[in-house]
Amino acid sequence: MTFPPSRVPPPETFSSRFVRKYLWWLFLLVAPVILSIFWGFHIDATAMLREQMLGQGRAFFTQIVLHREWISDHGGVYVRMRPGVENNPWLLKVPGLKVVIRDESGEAYTLKNPALVTREISELAEKNGVFGFRITSDKPLNPANAPDGFERAALSDFKRGAKEASVYETRAGKTFFRYMAPLAVGKACLLCHAFQGYKEGDVRGGISVTIDATRLIRRIRIHRDYLLLSALAILGVTFGIIGTISRSFLTELRAAEERLVEMATRDSLTGLLTRREMFRLAELEEARARRQERPLSVLMVDIDHFKRVNDTRGHGAGDAVLKAVAQAIRSTLRGYDVVCRYGGEEFLVIMPETPLDQASSAAERLREHVESLKAAVDAGEPVRLTVSIGIALLHQGETVERLIARADAALYAAKDAGRNRACIG
């Protein structure tokens, strides 16, 4: 690949790549922070919900215990037997317990113990959709009061000193919050349970409360989804803004890099490549010529009597002459020939895929074109210009430095021969 003077690729830079990499790292750092903040809100809301459910469970438990204690303190309650009200068969098994009594008119009343009252109130509460609760123990008189899985585990924990237990359960598409706390055996309890070996102060049972939490759980899930979408939206907006700013910044950065590259690779006066950039491209062309076995020629061009122009007409006139010769070289040679300002008034031309005879013809055309110029440098007489040119062809195994040295030697030979001519080195 060759490099036209007007489109020489800049040396590789990493600023844009660094900025993009920095932005990716910024995203990887900021995104988890934002998501963590919103997830923290969700966890906090979930914890608040659990505290709310625990508060309800504790309140219901306390209310039930107070009712139960009142009933226990009074040895149970007797209710009038009417259709649907039957004797508790489990109480009939308790030795010496008077389950049925009659008033003076002969109306029968049956004893309702605390556990039975608790169960019947629970059935009424569930029927009305309030909440459910029941008393249970590891040795219930009534098998219907036998503990389920959650209650059995809670009773086991209570014996080890736990004060309460709670869990969420899903049944039939609904979510329930279950709460349970222990019940200690009191004196009134021994009326029915003494024959079972219970002792006052033993923890043999507990009251479990079941609260329908479906609506609250649904709300917390909506809240979670809302927080997630909000976090994603904020991330999108934030990085959209950052991306827009970054694109503008990268555009400015690339423009600045191009200006820096232009300053580093172009001669500010003539617009030609600098000597350093020329060597970089010359090495590329030399390697390509060897790899493809193609010819490579160079021209070393020097303005004749340039010092005289500076001395007699001033440095402004010298600058005008340099610009005129640089323009003449660019307009005479091919678009892919590489031209640089090699020294003060010296120019170097790299001619890819050019044998010696074609290089000599190009040098002669350039010499004639410059000779025909009359550079206008000020209000005085135009400056008549000529150039001397050294020509060299890359030899097998030769370095770029050696090739340029031979062209330079040919240039001095042209000067020694009278100037305004081209010589082959």
C-alpha positions in Angstrom: 0.0 0.0 0.0 1.3 3.5 -0.9 0.6 6.7 0.9 -0.3 9.9 -1.1 1.2 13.0 0.4 -2.3 14.4 1.1 -3.5 11.2 2.9 -0.7 9.8 5.0 -2.2 7.7 7.8 -1.3 9.1 11.2 0.7 7.1 13.7 -1.4 4.8 15.8 -3.0 6.5 18.8 -4.8 5.0 21.7 -6.7 8.0 23.1 -10.1 7.1 21.6 -9.6 3.4 22.5 -8.7 4.5 26.1 -11.8 6.7 26.4 -14.1 3.9 25.2 -12.4 1.4 27.6 -12.8 4.0 30.4 -16.5 4.4 29.6 -17.0 0.6 29.7 -15.2 0.4 33.1 -17.4 3.3 34.2 -20.5 1.4 33.1 -19.3 -1.8 34.9 -18.7 0.2 38.1 -21.7 2.5 38.1 -24.3 0.0 36.9 -23.9 -2.4 39.9 -24.0 0.6 42.2 -27.2 1.9 40.8 -28.8 -1.6 40.7 -27.5 -2.2 44.3 -29.2 1.0 45.5 -32.5 0.1 44.0 -32.2 -3.5 45.1 -31.5 -2.2 48.6 -34.8 -0.3 48.4 -36.5 -3.5 47.5 -34.9 -5.5 50.3 -35.8 -2.7 52.7 -39.4 -2.7 51.5 -39.5 -6.5 51.8 -38.2 -6.3 55.3 -40.8 -3.7 56.2 -43.5 -6.0 54.8 -42.2 -8.8 56.9 -42.1 -6.6 60.0 -45.7 -5.6 59.2 -46.8 -9.2 58.9 -44.9 -10.1 62.1 -46.6 -7.2 63.9 -50.0 -8.5 62.8 -49.1 -12.0 63.8 -48.0 -10.9 67.2 -51.1 -8.8 67.7 -53.4 -11.6 66.7 -51.5 -14.0 68.9 -51.7 -11.7 71.9 -55.4 -11.1 71.4 -56.0 -14.9 71.2 -53.9 -15.5 74.3 -55.9 -12.9 76.3 -59.2 -14.5 75.3 -57.8 -17.9 76.1 -56.5 -16.8 79.4 -59.9 -15.3 80.3 -61.6 -18.6 79.4 -58.9 -20.6 81.3 -59.2 -18.4 84.4 -62.9 -19.2 84.5 -62.4 -22.9 83.9 -63.9 -22.8 80.5 -67.3 -21.5 79.4 -70.6 -23.4 79.2 -72.8 -22.7 76.2 -76.4 -23.6 75.7 -76.8 -26.7 73.7 -78.9 -26.1 70.6 -78.9 -27.6 67.1 -75.3 -27.7 65.9 -73.8 -27.5 69.3 -72.5 -30.8 70.6 -70.4 -32.0 73.4 -66.6 -32.1 73.0 -65.9 -35.8 72.9 -62.3 -35.3 73.9 -63.4 -33.5 77.1 -65.7 -36.5 78.0 -62.5 -38.6 78.3 -61.0 -36.3 81.0 -61.6 -38.0 84.4 -63.8 -36.1 86.8 -64.5 -33.2 84.3 -68.1 -32.1 84.3 -68.8 -31.5 80.7 -72.6 -31.1 80.7 -74.6 -29.1 83.2 -78.3 -28.1 83.4 -80.0 -25.1 84.8 -83.1 -25.1 87.0 -85.3 -25.4 84.0 -83.4 -28.4 82.8 -81.7 -26.6 79.9 -78.4 -28.3 79.0 -75.1 -26.5 78.7 -71.9 -28.0 77.4 -68.3 -27.0 78.4 -66.1 -25.3 75.9 -62.5 -25.4 76.9 -59.9 -22.8 75.7 -58.6 -25.0 72.8 -62.1 -25.6 71.5 -63.1 -22.0 71.7 -59.8 -21.0 69.9 -60.6 -23.5 67.1 -64.2 -22.4 66.7 -63.2 -18.7 66.7 -60.5 -19.5 64.1 -63.1 -21.2 61.9 -65.3 -18.1 62.2 -62.4 -15.8 61.3 -61.5 -17.9 58.3 -65.1 -18.0 57.1 -65.2 -14.2 57.2 -61.8 -13.9 55.4 -60.0 -12.2 58.3 -57.3 -14.6 59.4 -56.9 -18.1 60.6 -55.4 -19.4 63.8 -55.4 -22.5 65.9 -53.9 -24.0 69.0 -51.8 -27.1 68.6 -49.4 -29.2 70.6 -47.2 -32.3 70.2 -49.7 -34.3 72.3 -53.1 -32.9 71.5 -56.3 -34.4 73.0 -58.1 -33.8 69.6 -56.2 -35.2 66.6 -57.6 -32.3 64.6 -55.2 -30.1 66.6 -52.2 -32.1 65.5 -49.4 -29.9 64.2 -48.6 -29.6 60.5 -45.0 -29.4 59.2 -44.5 -25.7 60.0 -46.0 -26.1 63.5 -44.1 -29.2 64.3 -40.8 -27.5 63.4 -41.8 -24.5 65.5 -42.7 -26.6 68.5 -39.3 -28.2 68.3 -37.6 -24.8 68.2 -39.7 -23.6 71.2 -38.4 -26.4 73.3 -34.9 -25.2 72.5 -35.8 -21.7 73.6 -37.1 -20.0 70.5 -39.6 -17.2 71.2 -41.5 -17.2 67.9 -41.4 -18.7 64.3 -42.7 -17.4 61.0 -42.6 -18.4 57.3 -44.3 -17.7 54.0 -46.3 -20.5 52.4 -47.9 -20.8 49.0 -51.1 -22.8 48.7 -53.6 -22.9 45.8 -52.0 -19.9 44.1 -52.1 -17.8 47.3 -49.4 -16.7 49.6 -49.9 -16.9 53.4 -47.8 -15.6 56.2 -47.7 -18.0 59.1 -46.7 -16.9 62.6 -46.5 -19.1 65.7 -45.5 -18.4 69.3 -45.4 -20.9 72.3 -47.9 -21.4 75.0 -46.7 -22.4 78.5 -48.9 -24.8 80.6 -50.8 -22.9 83.2 -52.9 -24.1 86.2 -56.1 -23.9 84.2 -54.5 -26.1 81.5 -54.0 -28.9 84.0 -57.7 -29.3 84.4 -57.8 -31.1 81.0 -54.2 -32.1 80.5 -52.9 -33.2 83.9 -53.5 -36.8 83.0 -51.2 -36.4 80.0 -48.3 -35.7 82.3 -48.2 -31.9 81.7 -46.6 -29.7 84.3 -47.1 -26.1 84.9 -44.6 -24.0 82.9 -44.0 -26.7 80.3 -44.0 -25.6 76.7 -46.2 -28.3 75.1 -48.0 -26.3 72.5 -48.5 -23.0 70.7 -50.9 -20.8 68.7 -50.2 -20.5 65.0 -51.7 -17.6 63.0 -52.2 -17.7 59.3 -52.7 -14.4 57.4 -53.5 -14.1 53.7 -50.5 -12.1 52.3 -51.3 -12.5 48.6 -52.2 -8.9 48.0 -49.2 -7.6 49.9 -46.8 -9.9 48.2 -48.2 -8.9 44.8 -47.7 -5.3 45.7 -44.1 -5.9 46.8 -43.4 -7.7 43.5 -44.9 -4.8 41.6 -42.7 -2.5 43.7 -39.7 -4.7 42.9 -40.4 -4.6 39.1 -41.0 -0.9 39.3 -37.7 -0.4 41.1 -35.9 -2.6 38.5 -37.4 -0.7 35.6 -36.6 2.6 37.2 -33.0 1.5 37.8 -32.7 0.4 34.1 -34.3 3.6 32.9 -31.9 5.7 35.0 -29.0 3.6 33.7 -30.2 4.1 30.2 -30.7 7.9 30.6 -27.4 8.3 32.4 -25.3 6.4 29.9 -27.3 7.9 27.0 -26.2 11.3 28.3 -22.7 10.1 28.9 -22.6 8.5 25.5 -23.7 11.7 23.8 -21.2 13.7 25.7 -18.5 11.1 25.0 -19.2 11.1 21.3 -18.8 14.9 21.3 -15.7 14.5 23.4 -14.3 11.8 21.1 -15.0 13.9 18.0 -13.1 16.8 19.6 -10.4 14.4 20.7 -10.0 12.9 17.2 -9.8 16.4 15.8 -7.2 17.4 18.3 -5.3 14.1 17.6 -5.4 14.9 13.9 -4.1 18.4 14.5 -1.3 17.0 16.6 -0.5 14.3 14.0 -0.5 17.0 11.3 1.9 19.1 13.4 4.1 16.1 14.0 4.1 14.8 10.5 3.8 17.9 8.3 6.1 20.7 7.7 4.3 23.9 8.8 5.6 26.0 5.9 5.3 23.8 2.9 2.7 21.3 4.0 5.0 18.4 3.0 5.8 15.5 5.3 8.5 15.9 7.9 11.8 14.1 7.7 10.9 11.8 10.6 7.6 10.8 9.0 9.3 10.2 5.7 11.7 7.7 7.3 8.7 5.8 8.7 7.0 5.6 5.3 10.3 4.9 3.5 10.9 1.8 5.7 7.4 0.6 4.9 7.9 1.1 1.1 11.3 -0.5 1.3 9.9 -3.6 3.0 7.0 -3.8 0.5 9.4 -3.4 -2.5 11.5 -6.3 -1.2 8.5 -8.5 -0.4 6.9 -7.9 -3.8 10.2 -7.6 -5.7 9.2 -4.3 -7.1 11.6 -1.3 -7.9 11.8 1.7 -5.5 13.5 5.0 -6.5 14.2 8.2 -4.6 14.9 11.8 -5.7 16.9 14.2 -3.6 16.0 17.8 -4.7 17.9 20.9 -3.7 17.0 24.5 -4.6 20.0 26.1 -6.4 21.5 29.3 -4.8 18.8 29.4 -2.1 21.1 31.1 0.4 21.5 34.0 -2.0 17.7 34.5 -2.0 17.7 34.7 1.8 20.6 37.0 1.9 19.5 39.4 -0.9 15.7 39.3 -0.6 15.1 38.2 3.0 13.7 35.2 4.7 10.2 36.0 3.6 11.3 35.6 0.0 13.0 32.4 1.0 9.8 31.0 2.5 7.9 31.9 -0.7 10.5 30.1 -2.8 10.2 27.0 -0.6 6.4 27.0 -1.0 6.7 27.4 -4.8 9.1 24.5 -5.2 7.0 22.3 -2.9 3.9 23.0 -4.9 5.9 22.3 -8.1 7.0 18.9 -6.8 3.5 17.9 -5.8 1.9 19.0 -9.1 4.6 17.3 -11.2 4.8 13.9 -9.6 2.2 11.2 -9.1 -0.3 11.2 -6.4 1.1 8.2 -4.5 4.7 9.5 -4.6 5.8 10.5 -1.1 7.3 14.0 -0.8 8.9 15.4 2.3 11.0 18.4 3.3 14.3 16.8 4.1 16.3 19.8 5.2 16.3 23.6 4.9 16.0 23.8 1.1 16.2 20.0 0.3 13.3 17.8 -0.6 13.1 14.0 -0.8 10.7 12.1 -3.0 10.0 8.4 -2.5 8.7 6.8 -5.8 7.2 3.3 -5.2 7.2 0.8 -8.1 9.4 3.1 -10.2 12.5 1.9 -12.1 15.5 4.1 -12.7 14.6 5.3 -16.2 11.1 6.4 -15.1 12.6 8.1 -12.1 15.1 9.9 -14.3 12.2 11.1 -16.6 10.2 12.3 -13.6 13.3 14.2 -12.3 13.8 15.9 -15.7 10.1 17.0 -15.9 10.4 18.4 -12.4 13.6 20.2 -13.2 12.1 21.8 -16.3 8.9 22.7 -14.5 10.8 24.5 -11.7 13.1 26.3 -14.3 10.0 27.7 -15.9 8.7 29.2 -12.7 9.1 32.8 -11.7 8.3 32.9 -8.0 6.7 36.2 -7.0 8.1 36.9 -3.5 7.4 40.6 -3.0 6.8 43.8 -5.0 10.2 43.5 -6.7 11.4 41.3 -9.5 10.2 37.6 -9.4 12.9 35.1 -8.4 14.0 32.7 -11.1 14.4 29.2 -9.7 16.4 26.1 -10.6 16.9 22.8 -8.8 19.6 20.1 -8.7 18.4 16.5 -8.4 20.1 13.3 -7.3 18.5 10.0 -8.3 19.0 6.5 -6.8 17.4 3.1 -7.2 17.1 0.6 -4.3 19.7 -2.2 -4.6 19.3 -5.7 -3.2 20.1 -5.8 0.5 20.4 -2.1 0.7 18.9 -0.1 3.6 16.8 3.1 3.3 19.6 5.1 4.9 22.1 3.9 2.3 19.7 4.5 -0.6 19.1 8.1 0.5 22.9 8.6 1.0 23.5 7.6 -2.6 20.8 10.0 -3.8 22.4 12.7 -1.7 25.8 12.0 -3.3 24.2 12.1 -6.8 22.7 15.5 -5.8 26.2 16.9 -4.9 27.5 15.5 -8.2 24.8 17.5 -10.0 25.8 20.7 -8.2 29.4 20.1 -8.9 28.5 19.7 -12.6 27.0 23.1 -12.7 23.5 22.8 -11.0 20.1 22.8 -12.7 20.5 19.1 -13.7 19.7 15.6 -12.5 22.4 12.9 -11.8 22.0 9.2 -11.1 23.8 7.8 -8.1 
